[in-house]
Amino acid sequence: MNCATGIVTPGAHRTAALLLAMLGQAAAQNQTGQGQQPPPTPGYQQGQQGQGAQQPAVDPWNLDPLRVNDRPFRPPDTGLSPFQGFPTFPPNLGGYGVYPVPKILTEPPSFAGGALPSLPPGPPDWPSWLQFRATKPMPYAPNVAVLVRITDRVWFKTAAEEAFVPCYFFDKVRPVGVGTAVQVRQSGEFELLLQDGSAFAASGPTQLLIAALDDQLVRLDLAVCTQARVRCRERAHELRLPDGSAVLVPAAPGGRGGAELHLQRLDEPGLYGGRATLFHAGGAPVTWRTPLGDHVLASGFRVTLFLQPAPSARPVAFKGVNVDVTARGHTLVCRGRDGGGEVSWSGARVLVPAGAQLDLDPLLGDPFAGAIGDKR
């Protein structure tokens, strides 16, 4: 077409007809939904929904916050197969990661003479695993105990040393004697082994002192305790507790008797904190000596005690008028003179007629220690 002249040429007519045909075909495809699909976008996968319908999968690297929940979860490929039961081992395998035991050690010998000869009996000694780990000689004697560090951290101090030192990982077993103190300040566990089979095991904050150790008596002073177990054999044992009381275990010659004690600190509020239980787990009856007197604990009995000593008794300001006062142990014996007298202490007053006798027997401690001066 020539706009200036308004004349339409044959070539321009054919070009216009071709353009109209192409536009009509594109419109028809948009209306019917048929035609060539666009090429897939990189990162997408062809998915199926329903029957015959296809739609692109969600891009796992899409950072669109509105489609963050549409990302598929793909667990990492670790190469581990599903659990199908615990493995089984052949009968001649000593355990996991151990080579098979030779048949000569698992089958009876075929030579004449029966079983292999046993080892000759040797003198009593510490177990072989203790001697293997010890860095110092350990004589097997009544006055020697073996300190075994089980877990960190355990401190000890012998009688000749001035400061506590830790038991290092390469020095877990060592012999100790009288005067040795053992501490666990925060967390740790240790065991004290004795010659006749007695043992003391503790965990948590602990403070222990070996006060006596000979062929007749074992005395341990326990100033701080969290959890402890005491096994007593043959010799007499005395365990002094943090509250000032003591547990007396009689001697059991030949291993017939003994006792086993369990100490457990109570988990309670701060208002009532500082208590523990003492349980007699088995063996002969033991004596629990307290300021209030002696108590016999049979097997299976449990008592509760404090972890701090009781405060010392204060003087009672005893005063006697026209009475004769004498001491019989912790008991005061007051006898009235002619005309009668009176006795007063701690705000109490008692009249004592002539010839009458008044006995004052305290239940705790010795509060009348200075009542009669040097006459006691």
Helices and strands as residue ranges (DSSP letters): H 10-32, E 46-49, E 53-56, G 65-70, H 103-106, H 128-133, E 145-151, E 155-157, E 165-166, E 173-176, E 181-184, E 189-193, E 199-203, E 206-213, E 217-224, E 227-232, E 236-240, E 246-249, G 253-255, E 259-265, G 270-272, E 275-283, E 286-290, E 293-297, E 302-306, E 319-321, E 323-328, E 331-336, E 341-345, E 348-352, E 357-360, G 373-375
